[in-house]
């Protein structure tokens, strides 16, 4: 595959500054947020953003990497390198005259808050929520290109290993083969722990793959994704191995397929995420299985596998071009099996486009 054009974070720090209502600075400790704002991908960092400056602190392992990545991404950020004490001193000096300092409430533990309070004695600490995450909801072209590449890697990997499903392979063996194929195809890692759930296990939405063999006639839920340059894909397909589903399971396949198709067709600018959930949920409820669809319809995807917005009855977001969300309704019949079908879609100017393109044929037909 051809390399993608470099990522640029130019403008993101200024966009965050425009959101600093009620605080004079933000201490960013969530690593995906640090990466989004600066381009730095290390495993240890703190970013401090004020109205007229920014400071990134990390340790000596990342002395060269941090400088290279920040420069390549186009971020205007000072960098302080050192041990934990040195980093804290640098942050304290940087914020010594700052009256109101925001902390990321969802990421900072009680003990960490006490450390920051002891360090930043001249300022008032203020809990903040969703300041960076709200910016991350709308993806730019470079972000979408990376998610599309991740999805293509995942699609190709499933095409490669799907014939193994009819050979008596176990859930965990199939999952390992799929993960290996994604890495061989260019993924830097899996997007999350791959789910392979066969037979009665497919009624467990987040089943951990085990030693159960995949048998003729089994429903098999495969929920997986790839990561490419930090950005993730997410897709679920449910197959019926070598036979047609029967009885209740035949209806479940049909109803979930219709629900997912309707939900995906509803994704467009101006619709609320709650409305999308309702579209999917009503079809399943009309079939008599309202109580067997026990999770939300979807979620945002990007640097994290689950990020804003939520697509559920609790969802309040209004979609706009650049949002990337999943649509993944499911029905689960304990002791029998379950079906979930999921695509990741990017909202366009006049609708949506699926990034995940694997066939929804329940036998995996490539035709």
Order of alpha helices (4+ residues) and beta strands (2+ residues): alpha-beta-alpha-beta-beta-alpha-beta-alpha-beta-alpha-beta-alpha-alpha-alpha-beta-beta-beta-beta-beta-beta-alpha-alpha-beta-beta-beta-beta-beta-beta-beta
